[in-house]
């Protein structure tokens, strides 16, 4: 893949207030997504090494919902008109450059208080579902590739992030999968993610993605201890 220069684009440096964004802005002008402090610290340490381990850096990013979305958005903006569009996280990092990726990850808005709780619970839930999806896909890799299953599982709750952080009001609520599909299309995310959100919005008996997500949530529910949940924290933050 040829070297690519990273384009600069405006970033909102202040937290958005609830209800500030119009319905169309949900697609076009969402602020940068928050990332976990430990993700940023780990990346800083990895960048100080003599030689960067691309696989380890990709794993660090893929363990963080916000960091993953930030890199996918950056890659999509850079490659939206190119013949080749990187899909693997390692390819995104190699094509964009480590410094540009780190800058995108650290640009995310900072959240405090109950919002911080929402981020941690929602991010952990996304990572748990992603891991289960990859495990399930490894049993039948012909249907869905494990790496794609992981990424889909990680982003399955992407539509919940704006509302959880107070970026949109309840009156703007739409079908979750449809909202995620619109974001995926606007941000030129990989085509398999668009297929994933499309199948979730229009599930049928032959939908491999819907079956995978149902099975993943079933396994996650069985292992849940019954403590705080994403839904509870999201509701309490509204």
C-alpha positions in Angstrom: 0.0 0.0 0.0 1.5 3.4 -0.9 2.4 5.9 1.7 -0.4 8.4 2.4 -0.3 11.8 3.9 -2.8 12.5 6.6 -5.3 15.3 6.0 -6.1 17.7 8.8 -9.7 18.3 9.8 -11.3 20.4 12.5 -11.8 19.0 16.0 -14.2 20.2 18.6 -12.2 20.9 21.7 -15.1 21.3 24.1 -17.6 18.8 25.3 -20.9 19.0 23.6 -24.0 19.7 25.7 -27.1 17.5 25.6 -29.4 18.3 22.7 -26.9 20.5 20.9 -26.7 18.4 17.7 -29.5 18.3 15.1 -30.5 15.0 13.7 -28.4 15.4 10.6 -25.4 16.4 12.7 -25.6 12.9 14.3 -24.1 11.7 11.0 -21.9 14.6 10.0 -20.5 16.5 13.0 -20.1 14.2 16.0 -17.1 15.2 18.1 -14.1 12.9 18.5 -14.9 9.9 20.6 -13.4 9.6 24.1 -10.7 7.0 24.7 -9.7 5.3 27.9 -6.7 6.9 29.8 -5.0 3.6 30.1 -5.2 3.2 26.3 -3.4 6.5 25.8 -0.8 5.6 28.4 -0.1 2.1 26.9 0.3 3.7 23.4 2.7 6.3 24.8 4.9 3.5 26.3 4.7 1.4 23.1 5.7 4.5 21.0 8.8 4.9 23.2 10.2 1.5 22.2 13.1 1.3 19.8 10.9 -0.5 17.3 7.1 -0.4 17.2 5.3 -3.7 17.4 2.5 -3.1 15.0 0.4 -6.0 16.1 0.7 -5.0 19.8 -0.3 -1.4 19.0 -3.3 -2.7 17.0 -4.4 -4.9 19.9 -4.2 -1.9 22.2 -6.4 0.2 19.9 -8.9 -2.6 19.3 -9.4 -3.1 23.0 -10.8 0.5 23.2 -14.1 1.3 21.4 -13.4 5.0 21.2 -9.8 4.5 19.9 -11.0 2.1 17.3 -13.7 4.4 16.0 -11.2 7.3 15.9 -8.8 5.4 13.7 -11.5 4.0 11.4 -12.9 7.5 10.9 -9.4 8.9 10.2 -8.6 6.1 7.8 -12.0 6.5 6.0 -11.5 10.2 5.6 -8.0 9.6 4.1 -8.9 6.8 1.8 -12.5 7.4 0.9 -11.6 8.2 -2.8 -8.8 5.6 -3.0 -9.1 2.3 -4.9 -7.8 0.5 -1.8 -9.3 1.0 1.6 -7.5 -0.5 4.6 -9.6 -2.8 6.7 -7.2 -4.4 9.2 -6.2 -2.1 12.1 -2.5 -2.9 11.3 -3.0 -1.6 7.8 -4.7 1.5 9.0 -1.8 2.3 11.4 0.8 1.6 8.8 -0.9 3.7 6.1 -1.7 6.7 8.4 1.4 6.7 10.5 1.7 6.1 14.2 2.0 9.7 15.2 -1.2 10.6 13.3 -3.1 7.7 14.9 -1.9 8.7 18.4 -3.0 12.3 17.7 -6.5 11.1 16.6 -6.8 8.9 19.7 -5.8 11.6 22.2 -8.1 14.2 20.5 -11.2 12.6 22.0 -13.3 14.6 24.5 -12.8 14.0 28.2 -15.7 12.8 30.3 -16.1 13.0 34.0 -18.5 11.9 36.7 -21.3 9.7 35.7 -20.4 10.1 32.1 -17.0 8.5 32.9 -18.9 5.5 34.4 -21.0 5.2 31.3 -17.8 5.1 29.1 -16.1 2.4 31.2 -19.2 0.2 31.3 -20.2 0.6 27.7 -16.5 0.2 26.5 -16.1 -3.0 28.6 -19.4 -4.3 27.3 -18.3 -3.7 23.7 -15.0 -5.4 24.3 -16.7 -8.4 26.0 -19.1 -8.9 23.1 -16.3 -8.5 20.6 -14.3 -11.2 22.3 -17.3 -13.6 22.3 -18.0 -12.8 18.7 -14.5 -13.6 17.7 -14.6 -16.9 19.6 -17.9 -17.9 18.0 -16.6 -17.0 14.5 -13.5 -19.1 15.1 -15.8 -22.1 15.4 -17.3 -21.4 11.9 -14.8 -19.1 10.1 -16.4 -19.9 6.7 -19.4 -17.8 7.6 -17.7 -14.8 9.2 -13.9 -14.1 9.6 -12.9 -13.9 13.3 -11.2 -10.5 12.9 -14.3 -9.0 11.2 -16.5 -10.6 13.9 -14.5 -9.0 16.6 -14.7 -5.5 15.0 -18.4 -5.8 14.4 -18.9 -6.9 18.0 -16.9 -4.0 19.3 -18.8 -1.5 17.2 -22.3 -3.1 17.8 -23.1 -0.4 20.4 -21.7 2.5 18.4 -25.1 4.1 18.1 -25.5 4.2 21.9 -22.4 6.4 22.4 -23.8 9.8 21.4 -26.8 9.5 23.6 -24.8 8.0 26.5 -22.5 11.0 26.4 -25.3 13.5 26.1 -24.6 14.5 22.5 -28.2 14.0 21.4 -31.6 14.3 23.1 -34.2 11.6 23.5 -36.4 13.2 20.8 -33.7 12.4 18.2 -33.8 8.7 18.9 -34.0 6.4 15.9 -33.7 2.7 15.3 -30.3 2.0 16.8 -29.0 -0.1 13.9 -30.3 2.4 11.4 -28.4 5.2 13.3 -25.2 3.1 13.3 -25.7 2.3 9.6 -26.0 6.0 8.7 -22.8 6.8 10.6 -21.0 3.9 9.0 -22.0 5.1 5.5 -21.1 8.7 6.2 -17.7 7.8 7.6 -17.0 5.4 4.8 -16.4 2.5 7.2 -15.4 -0.9 5.7 -18.3 -2.5 3.7 -18.6 -5.5 6.0 -19.6 -3.1 8.9 -22.2 -1.5 6.7 -23.6 -5.0 5.9 -23.5 -5.8 9.6 -25.5 -2.8 10.6 -27.9 -3.3 7.7 -28.6 -6.9 8.8 -29.2 -5.8 12.4 -31.7 -3.2 11.2 -33.5 -5.7 9.0 -32.9 -9.1 10.7 -34.2 -12.3 9.0 -33.6 -16.0 9.4 -30.6 -16.0 7.0 -28.8 -13.1 8.7 -25.5 -14.5 10.0 -24.7 -11.2 11.7 -27.9 -11.2 13.7 -27.5 -14.8 14.8 -23.9 -14.0 15.8 -24.9 -11.0 17.9 -27.8 -12.9 19.5 -25.5 -15.7 20.5 -22.9 -13.4 21.8 -25.3 -11.4 24.0 -26.8 -14.7 25.2 -23.4 -15.9 26.4 -22.6 -12.5 27.9 -25.9 -12.5 29.8 -25.2 -15.9 31.2 -21.8 -14.7 32.6 -23.2 -11.4 33.9 -23.0 -11.1 37.7 -26.1 -8.8 37.8 -24.3 -5.7 39.0 -24.5 -2.4 37.1 -25.3 -2.6 33.4 -24.8 -0.4 30.4 -28.5 0.3 30.1 -28.9 1.3 33.7 -26.0 3.7 33.5 -27.1 5.2 30.2 -30.6 5.8 31.6 -29.2 7.3 34.8 -27.1 9.7 32.8 -29.9 11.2 30.7 
